Every structure is written in C-alpha cells, then in structure tokens.
Amino acid sequence: MEKNNGNRKLIIGIIIIGAFISSLNQTVMTASLPRIMTEFGITAGIGQWLTTGYLLFMGVMIPCTGYLMEHFSSKKLYLVSVSLFFVGCAAAAFSPNVYLLLLARVVQALGAGILLPLPQVVAFRLYRPEERGAIMGIVGLTTGFAPAFGPTFAGWVADAFGWRSIFYIMCVLAAFGIILALLKLPDEKMHSDGKLDMLSVVMSTIGFCGLLTGVSNQGNYGFSSPLTFGPLLIGIVCVALFAIRQLRLSTPLLELRIFKNRNFTLGTVLLIFAYGSMLSVSTLLPIYIQNLRHYSATISGLVLLPGALFLAILNPLCGRILDKKGPYLLSLAGLVLLGGATFSLSFIGTKTPLIMIIIIYAFRMLGVVALLQPLQTWSVNSVESKFVAHGTALMNTVRQVGGSIISALLVAVMSASAKTGGDMKGIQTSFLVTSVIVLASLIACAVLMRPRKAAAVVTAESSSTAESAAPSMQGMSSKQAPHIIITIAREYGSGGREIGLKAAQALGIPFYDRELIAMEARVCGLPDDYVETTDERISLRNTAWDWAAQSYGVFETHLFDTGNLSEADRLYHAQQRVIQQIAQKGSCVIIGRCADYILRDEPGCLRIFICSDPTQKRRRIEKEYGIVPEKADAVMKRKDSERAFHHKRYTGQTWGRPSNYHMVLNSTLLGIDGCVRLILEGVHQS
C-alpha cells in the first residue's frame, strides 16, 4: 500500500509540473502587457488577445482531451503537450512583432489545453471520492495559485530582465518537466476503440473563435459593425451545429449529455462567471496601476501578490471543508467576497492608496479560492465514474471558453466606456459590470444550490402537530402521485425497514429491501446469502487491497470496465443498475443501498434518513436480532461505520447529512407510526 501511495503521488507530482507552467502562462502577459502595448504600438483591445486568445485555444484543445486520454497514455500525452509548450515559449521569446507573438501563444495553448485537465482526470481516477476534495485542493494550489501568481512573477522579471525573459524561464521549466517525465513517469498501453471526429473539432474551433472575436470587436467597432455581429453569428451557428452533432454521435468529442446532471450544469455555469471575472480584473488592474498610476510592472505584480498567497494557502483548506461541509456555504461565502470586493474596485481612482487596492484584491482572491476548485470538484463528483474524463474535459472547455468570452466582454465594456469618459471611467465601469455579474451568480447559487428542504431531526412537539395534520394512510393511498419513489437510508436498529414497509403498504406500492439482494446476485453471478452478508462490509474490508491492487502502471487503462473492478465495485454497479431499473418500472419504496444518491435526479424521488437514539437502537437490535447486550454497542457501531464508509466511497457524500435528504426523522422521538405519517404527508405535499 505504501508503494502504491508513493507511486500515485509521484504520478500526480510530475503531471502537476506541466499543469503549473501552463496555468502560470495564462496570466504572465497581464503585468507585461503595458510594455508590449508600447513596444508594438497596439491598443488594450488587441493586447488582451495575448491572454484571452491563449485561453480560447486552450478551450478549443480541451474538448479533444476526453478522446486523447482514452487512446494515448498519460506519458505520451504529457511529453507531446509539454514539447508543444516548449516550442511555443521559444517562439514567443524571439517574436519580432505582435502577430508572431500571438501565434506563439496559440502553440503554447495547444499544449496547455492537454496539460490543464490532465492532473484532474488522473486525480479522480487514482483517489476515492472521500479523498478527492483534499487532493484537488493540492492540485488547485498549483493550478489555481499559478495564474494568480503570474502577474507578480511576470512584473518582476519584465522590470529586471525584459518581458522576453519570461518565456526563457518557461522554456527551462518545460525542459525540466520533459526530462522528469522521460525518467520517472510510467507508461501504459491503451486499447480504446473509435476515432477522433475532426468535423467536431473544426466546428468547435470556428464556433468558439467566432464568439470571442465578436465579443472582443464590440468594444472597438460597436455591435452594429459587421466585424462584431458577423463573427458572433458564425460562432453561434457553429456552436449550435457542434452541440447537435455531439448528441447524435455514439462516441462524441464532448459528452454533452452530462449536462442533464443538474449539479454539474450549475457548478459549470457558476465557474464560468467566477473564472471570467477573475481573469478580467487580473487583466485590468495592471493596466490601471502601470498606465494610469505610472508604477512599474514589479509594483503592479506586488500589489497582486498577497491575493495570490491567500489562494495558495487556503486552497487545500477549502478542499477539506468541501469534503466535510459540501459546496453550498463555501460558494455563498466566495461569491459574497468576490462580489463585494469587485464592487469596491469600481470606486477606485487615480488617488486611491495602493494599500487599499492590495486589501480589496486580497479579499477578492479569498472569494476566488472558495469558488473555483471546490465547485469543480463538487461538479465532477456528481457525474458517473465512467464519464470523469469527459466531464473534466467538458467543464474545462466551457470554463476556459466561457471565461475568456466574459473577460473579453468586460475589456470591451472598458474600451467602449473609455471612449466617452476616459480610461479611468472605463475601468470603473468594467468593475461595476463585473460585480453585477457576480451578484447574479450569488442569487442563482442561493436559490439553486441550496440543499433541498431537510426535515432535520423532527422533535417530539413537531410530531404531535404532524400527526394531527397528516392525512390518513388510506386517504393518502388514494391520492398518491402517479410516480413516487421513496428511498430510506437508516441507522442500524432505527426501525427504518419497518417504517418503509408500512409506508409502502399504506401507499399500495412495492417495497424493496432484501428483494434487491437476489437481483444483485443474479447480475454478479453470486449466491444471495453471500451478497447479503458482504454487501456493505466488503467495501470497508477490502478497500486497502482493492486500491493497492490497482497498479499505477495501468491506472488509465479501462479503470472502470467491469472486468477490472474489485468485488465491492461489481456489487455497487450491480445494485446501481437494479435500482435504476426498479425506479423506471413505477412507484416503490427502496431501503438503503445508496438509492438516495443513485436516484438523486429522479423526478418524484423523496429521500429519507431514519436515525434513533443509541438506547433505543440497542434495545431494538437486542430484541429483533438476538444480540447479547454486551456486544450490542460494538455491533451497532460496526454496522453504522460500514454503511457510512460504503456510502462515502461510492457517492462522495456524508451518510446521514441532513442536506442530502428531504427528511431526517428520529424514530425514538416520533415513533414508527409517527415517521410513517410524516413520510405520507411529504408524499402528499410533493
């Protein structure tokens, strides 16, 4: 196991090096942009293409990574992408004009587009759901810290050695990554079928380029100009055709069906706005500090440094908070800080003390760190394991392209406003529009990400009220909804099975508990009694062996194919298929087996958790299961820990957390019949 841990840390560490330099390269142009504008005699609207164009072509390349990661080993992908990045940096260092510099940035972006999602996909494949928040916090420390640190790094280098020296240093880092990968990164054989759909690549490239070009040109030419609405129209048509084609292909370039997952879609949309607002401010602040306040690029970078340090220090902490508390409060806090700080920036002027800018920007980065990596981890965690590569590619594509478009739009707002009110007015207006966008995201987050109504633990007082208000069981049966799914997760000895059975009888719908065991056994080819006795315990008992057996040398090869799954994984996938089939047939009550998570997007699904006081549980298991009193506590703790571990391993969620359920009922306070009445009332209200 220690060897396995060391190997996966080595793999992640090497791949993070490439991701770090590609992320760092996203924003190194911001601090040196004023110098480049002066040297080549270009406007801010053209100069911002050195950053947004880089991000755009990264976004164009990222859709291909889902296909590439299934057909080529990580070592080959890493070496090719870092080599492309090296060539692009060398070309940029010797560019005689802005056009060749922009072309060099495109070459860099082609390599970076593969490097950026690579550590995320590998981390999701190598680490269990309950470990992903922490490891993604570390990944985010590098890939999130790098673009925030970029302006500081670039500002100092540009002042001390000239802006071309930035790319000399990048070449050295890329060469180091290539050498390390050749010596230490393991290789593996890939066996996936299918071919790259070049028409999809062309459509996505033209579509995304058209959208960004149109948005960028709006600031210089106005919306009525053919140079604005022409590219926009072409971009919209190509993106629409691209989407239609992906939905019709059996092996699409991007699996757009993942957007049916509500959590993934919501997280991706919020990421677009958060990322776009981060990039726009990182672009505009150096222009404000250097061109309007006439400070050096080094000072410009130092102003942004404390915010970058906040991001680096707090990223792993936010990953751990995500594992324990979920994304809702983190996202709200992040959007409040991001919006408040951005709104404050809309009041800055030519006399504002730099210390004030430093403080505001630092608070703003606190908001960014609470948003980016936690939202991405939460969103990708919500998709099925087999779609992790496509989910990561899709999210990074939409985030990069959407963020680039929003950033370009905000720069265009600055350019348009500056024509009438001057550069200072343009920057203030852009910051104000950014804060409005963040406010809209905050409202969407508060309404749409809010955990569904959880009945928490219903007190004895609320029990009596519910009993008087609840309709009779017979009346409820006659009024039941056309399609009702009730999932009941329960603590051992809480009476959850009895509650579920009574609710099913009252509603006149099927009840599944031990009936599921025979179905799972048939799928797996195992005897019923084996599945019943090992179903949850095997997850805890064999975890160390399962993950140690997954050799680092084949970590990307059919990792989620049935033939390579451990016994525990086979059982989970069997119960997943069985539960989904049962839910499609009609109304029913399902006990345990992660059904609450498996059916989380099922319309009309009511998720219940039954808990009980330890004393009551002890009495119940002694009476019903014949367990001697001196062993009751140990058995109770063991069973509950097995269920909690099993649930966490396969869902990434905390078993029994109220935010994951519609109702959390205490059978000690309410009694069996009281719990049944509240469930029936919940069905009636839904």
N, C-alpha and C positions, 0 to 999 in steps of 0.2 A: 504493500500500500504506500509506503514511504517513497519507493521508487516511482510509483505511478504519480504521486503528488508532485514529485520533483520534475518528472517529465512534462506534465501538463503546465507547470509553472514556467518551465523553460520554453515551451512552445508559445505560450501567451506572451512571455517576455520578449522573445525575438520578434514576433509579429507586431507587438506594440511599438517597437522602434520605428518600423516603417509607417505605422499609423500616426506616430507622434510627428515625424518630419512632414508628412502630408498635411496634417492638421495645422502645424506651425506655419506652413506655407500659405494657408488660407488668408492670413491677415498680415503677413510681413510687408505687404505693399502699402498698408494704410499709413504707417508712420513715415515711410519714404515717398509716399505719393506726391506731396507738395514739391519735393525736389525733382521728381520725374516729370511733373507737370511743367516745371520751369525749364528743365533741360531740353525737353522735346517740344515745348510750346503748345501744350494741349490743355483743354478745359477739364473741370472736375467730372463732367458728364462722360467724357471719353476715358479719363483716367480711372474711373471707378470700374471700368470693364476689366482692368487688370486683376481686380478682386472678384467681382460678380461673374465675369467670364470664366475665370478659373473654377468657381463654384458651380456654374452652369454645366461645364463639360464634365466635371466630376459627377454631377447629377445625371448626365447623359450616359456616362460609363457605368454607373452603379447598377442600372437595370440588368446589365449583362452579367453581373456577378453571381446572380442566382444560378444561371446556366453554367458559368465558368467553374463555380465551386463544386458542381455535381460532375464535371467532366475532367477537371485537371486537379492535381494535388496542390495542397496549400504551398508546398515548397516551390513548385513551378510558377504558380501564380505570384507568389511573393517576389521571386527573383525577376520575373518579367516586369512586374509593376514597378519595383524599385529601380530597375535598369532604365525604364522609360522616364521615371522621375529624375534620375541622374542626368540623362541626355537633355531633358528639358531645362534643368538648372544650369548645365554647362552652356546651353544655347542662350539662355537669358543673361548670363554673366557677360556675354560678348555681343549682345544685341546693339546694332548701331542706330536703331530707330524704334518707335513705339510699336510699329506693326510686327516686326520680328520678335519684339519682346512679348507681345500678346500671343503670337504663335507659339513661342517657347512656353508660355504659361498654359496653353492648351495641351501641349505634350506632357507637361507636368501633371495636369489634371487627369489625363488618361491613365497614368499610373496611380495617382492618388485615389481615383474612383474605385479601384480594386482594393487598395490598401486600407481605406477608411472602414468599410464594413467587415473586413476580414477578422479582426480580433473579436468583434461582437458575435459573429456566427460561431467561431471556434469556442468562445467562452460559453455560449448557450449549449453547445454540444458536449463540452467537457465537464460542465458543472451542473449539479442538480438544481431544481427550481429554488430551493431554500438557500442555496449558496450564491445565486445569480446576482442578487442585489449588491452583495459585498464585492464580488469580482467585477461587476460592471461599474461599481464605484471607483475601483482601481483603474479600469480601462478609461473611465471618464476623467480620472485625474490627469491622464496623459493627453487623451484626445480632446478633452474639454479645456484643460489648462493651456494647451499649446496655442490655440487661436487667441486666447485671452492674453497670453504672454508675448505673442508675436509682435505687437506694436512696440512694446518695451525693448525687446531684443533688437528689432529692426532699427528703431530710433537710435540706439547707442551705436550699433555697427555702422549705420549710414553716416552719423556725425564723425565717427572716428576714422573710418576707412572708405567711406563711399557706399552707395546703395548696391553696387555690383558685388561687393564683398559678401553680402547676404547670401548670394547664390553660390559663391565659392564655399562657404561654410556648409550649405545644404549638400553640395557635391561630396564633401568629406563625410558627412553623416550618412548619406545614401551609400557610399562606398563601404563604410563600416557595416551597414546593415546587410549588404550583399555578401561580404566576407563571412560574417557571422552565420548567415543562413546556409551558405555552402558547407560550412564546417559542422554546424550543430543542428540544423532543422531537419527532422526526419522526413523521409519521402514515403509515399504510399501509392498503390495502384488504384485507379478509378475505373469503374465498369458501367457507368450510366449510359443509357441509350439516348437517341434524339440528337437534333442538330440545331444550331443557332438560327433563329428566324431573322434573317438580315432585313427583310422588309419592316419588321417591327423596330429594329434598331434605327433604320432610316427615318421612319415615321416619328419616333420619339425624339431623335436629334433635331429634325426640322421643326417639330412642334414646340419643343422647349426653347430652342433658339429663337423662333418667331415670337413667342410670348415675351421673352426677356428683351429682345431687340425693340419690340413695340413699346413696352413699358419704359425702357431707357430713353427712347426717342421722344416720348411725350414731353419730357421736361425741356427739350431743346426746340422742338418743332410744333408742339401743341397736338391735341388729339385729332384735329381735323386734317392734319397733314397725311398724305399717302404713306410717308415714311413711318408713321405711327400706326394707323389703322390697318395698313396693308400687312405688315408682319404679324400684327395681332390676329387678324382674320386667318392668315395662313396657319399660325400657331394653333389657334382654337380648332380649326378643321382637322389638322394633322393629329392633335392630341385626341380628339373625338374618334377618329378612324383607328388610331392606335389602341384606344380602350376597347372598341368594338372587336377588333381583331384578337386582342388578348382573351376576351371572353369566349371566342369561338375556337381558339386553338386548344388542342389536347395537352400540349406542353408549351405554355405561353412564356414569353420573355419575362413578364411580371405577372404573378398570380393575383389579379385584381379581385378575385372572389374573396380574398382575405378581408376586404373592406366590409363584408357582411358582418364581421365581428365588430360589435358596437364599441368595445373598449379600444380596440386597435385603431378604428377610424377616429374616435375622439382624441386619443393621445397623439395621433399623427397630425391632426389639424392644429392642436394646441402647440405642438412642436414647431410647425411651420411659422406661426406668428411669433413665438418666442425666439426662434433662431433668426428670423428676418429682422426683428427689432434689435437683437444683439449685434448683428452684422452692420446695420445701418448706423448705429451710434458709434461703433468701433471705427467706421469709415469717416464719419462727420467730425468727431471730436478732434482727431489730429489736424484736420483742415482748419478747424476753429482755433486750435492752440497755436499752430505754426503760421497760418496765413493771416488770421485776424489779430492774434495776440503777439505774433512775431517772436515766439520762443523757438528753441532748437528742437530737432527731432528727438534728441535724448530726453529733454524735458517733457516732450509730448509722450514719450514712452513711459517715463517715470510717473506721470500723472495716472496712467492706466495700470501701473504695476500692482498697487495694493488690491485692486479688484481682482486681478489675475491670481494673486496669492490667496485671497479668500476662496476662489474657485478651487484651487489646488488642495487647500487644507480641508475644505468641507465636503468635497465630492465623495470620498469614501464614507464619511459620516452620514450623508444623505442616503447612500446605498443601504446602510444598515437600518436607518429609520424606515426606509421603504419596506424592507423585509419584515419589520415589526409592526408598523402602523398603516401601511398602504399609501397610495399616492394622493389621496384627496386633500388632506391638510397640508402636505408638502406643496402641492400645486397651488392651492389657495394662497399660502404664505409667499410662494415665489412670485405669483402674479401681482400680489399687492405691493411687494418690494420693487418689482420691475416697473410696474405702472407708476407708483409714487415717485420713484427716482427719475424716471424719464420725464414725467410731468414737471418735476423741479428743474430739469435741464432746459425746459422751454422758456425759463425766465432768466437764463444767464445772459450776460452782456460783456462788453469789452473791458469792464472794470471789475468783473467778478473775481474774487481771490481764487487762486489756483487750489488752495486747500479745500475750498468749498466744492470745487469740481471733483477733487480726489475723493472726498467723503461721499458725495452723491453717486459717483461711479462705483465706489466700493459697495454701497448698499444695492446698487443696481445688479452687480455681479452676484450678490447674495441671492437675489431673486432668480438669476440665471441658473445657479448651481442647484437650486431647489426644483428646477423645472426640467432641464434637458435630459440628464442621464436617468433620473427616476421615471420620468414619463416614458422614455424609450424602453427601459427595462420592463415596466408595467405593461406597456402596449404589446411588446413581442412575447411576453409571458402569457398573454391571453390567447395566442394562436396555438394550434396543434403543433406538436414537436416536428412533424414531417414538413411543416411549412416555415420553419425557423429561418432557413436560408432565404427563401422568397420574401418572408415578412421583413427581415432585416434589410434586404435589397430594396423592397418597396418603400419602407419607411425612410431609408436614407435618400432614395431618389426624390421622393416627394418633399422631404425636408430640405435637401440641397437646392432643388429647383424652385420650390415654393419660397424658401428663404431668400434665394437670390432675386427672385422677382419682387418680393416685398421690399428687400433692401434697395433694389434699383428704383422701385416706385417712390420710396422715401427720398432718395437722392434726387429723383425727378421733381418731387414736391419742393425740395430745397432750391433747385435750379429755377423752377417756374416762379417761386415766391421772390427769389433774389433779383429777378428782372425788374420788379417794381419797388421792392423795399430794401434792396441791398443784401449782401451776403449774410450779415448778422440776422436779419429778419428771415431769410431763407432757412437758416439753421434752426432758429427758434420754431418756425412753422413746422419743419420736419419732425422735431422732437415732440411737438404738440400732437401731430397726427399719429406718431408712434404711440404716445400714451393713450390715445383714443382706441387704437387697435388692441392694446394690452387690456384696456378696460372691457372691451367687448369679449376678449378671451376670458377675463375673470368672470364675467356674468355667465358665459357658456359653461365654464368649469364648475361654478357654484350650483348651476341648475342640473347639468347633465352628468357630471361626475359624482354628484352627491350619492352616497350609498342609499340604496332603497330602504324604505321605511322598515326599520327593525323594531320589533315589539320589545326589544331589550329583554330584561327579565321581569315578567309581569308580577306585580305584587299581589298580596292577598286581597287588598282593597279593590284593585282593578279587577280581580277575579269575580267578586260579587257583582260588580257593575256589568262585566261581560256576560255573566250568567243570566242576568235579568234582561239584557239587550239581545242576547243571541237567540236566533230562531230555533225552533225545534228541529231535531235531526230529520224527522220525516218531511217537514216543510222544506228544509234545505235540499233534500234529495230530489224533490220535485222541481226545485228551481235551479239545479246545478247548471253550470255553464256547459256549452257544447263540448269543450275540450279542457279538462282540468288535469294538471299534473301536480301532485304533492310529493315533494321529496322530504324525507325526515332523517336527519343526522342526529345521533343521540349518544349521550354518555352511557357507559356500561352500567346497567342496573337502574336506569332512569325511567323505565317503562315506555320507552319510545316505540317499541314494536307493538305493544298493546294499544297505545294511542293511535298509531297508524292503522291498525286493523279495525278499530272501532270507527274511525273516520271513514275508511273505505266502505264499511258496512252501511253506515248512515247515508253515504252518497250513492251507494249501489254501483261502485266501480271496483275493478280488480285491485288486489293487494299483492305486492311482490316483495319478498324478503328471501327466504330460503329457496323459493322457486327460481330465483336468479342463479343459484349455485349450479343447478343441473344444466341450465343453458350455457353458463360459462364453461362448465366441464366439457360439454359437447364440442364447443368451439376449440378448446385447448387439447382435447383428447385425454383428459384426466378424469379419474373417478370422483364422484360427488363428494364423498367423505374427505378426500384429500383437499379439495378446494375449500370445503367448509372449515377445515382445521388450520389451513395455512394461508388463507386468502389475505389477511392483513398482516399476520405475523411474519410472513416471508419477506415482506418489504423491509422490515426492520432487521430481521435476522441475516439476510443475505446482502445487505447493501454494500458493505465493505468489499465482499468478494466480487459482487457484480461489477463494481466500478474499477476494482483493481484488474479484473479480467479483461476490461476494455483497453487493450494495449494502445499506447499513444501512437503507435505506428499505423493504426487503422482507424483513427478517430473520425475521419471524414468519409470512410467507406461504408455505405449502407448502414449507418449507425442506427437508424430507426426501422430497418427492414425486419420483418418478423423472424427471419432465420437467425438473426444476430441478437435478438432480445433475450434478456435474462428471464427466468421463470416468472419472477414477480411482474416484469413488464408485460409478458404474454398474458397473464391473468388480468392485468389492468386493461389492456387493449381489448381483451375478450369482453369484459364487463362493460366497457365503453360502447362497443358495438351492440351488445344485447340491450342495454338501457336505451340507446337511441332508437332501436327497432321497436321496443315496447312503447316508448313515448309516441312514436308515429302511428301506432295502431289505435290509440284512443286514450281516454281518461284513465288514470290509475294512481295508486299510492306506492312509492318506492322507498324502501328503507336502506339508508346508508350507501356504501359502495361509491362514494364521490358523485352520486347522482346530482346533487345540488350544483356541482361545478360542471359536470358533463352537459346538463340541460339548462345552463345559465341563460342561454339566449332563446330558449323555447318559449313561445307565447303561451300565456296562461299557466306558467310554472310557479308554484308557491313553495318557497324554500323555508323549511322549519328546522330549528335546532332545539332538542329537548335536553335539559340539564336537570340536576336534582342535588339536594344536599347530601353530603357524604354519609350521614347517619341513615337516611332513608335508602340510599343505594346499597349500603351494607346489609340492611335488613332484607331488602328485596333479593339480592343475589344469594344470601344465606338460605332464604325460603325457597326461591324458584330453582336455583341451580345446586342446592345441597352442599354448598361450600362451607367448611368449618369456619367459625368466627375468627380464629387466629390467622387464617390465610385470606380472609375476605379483603382486607385493605390492600395486600400485595397484589392479588388478582385484579382488583378494581383499577389500581394504578397502572399495572402492566397492560391491561386491555385498552384503557384510555390512551396510554402513550403510544401503543401500536396504531390505534386509529388516527391519532393526531399526526404521527410520523408518515403514515401511509397517505393521508390527505395532503400533507405539505409536500411530499415528494412528487406527487403526480399533478397537483394543481398549483403549487406555489403560494397557496393561501393558508392562513392560520385557521385551523379547525376550531369551530365554536366562536369565532369573532363575530359579534352582532352585525357588523356592516356587511357580512357575506350572506345574510339571511333576511327574510321578510319578518320572521317571528323567532324570538328566543324565549322559550317557555320553561318555567320551573315547575316540574310536576309535584314537588313537595308542597309548594305554596298553593298551586291551583288544583291539584288532584288530577287523576286520569281523565275523568269526565269534564272537568273544567278546561283542560287543554284541548280536548276534542271539540268542545263548544266554540272555543276561540278560533280553532282551525276552520270550522264550518262557517263561522262568521266572516273570517278572512276570505274564504272562497266566495261567499255571497257578495262581499263588497267588491271583489275583483271582477 
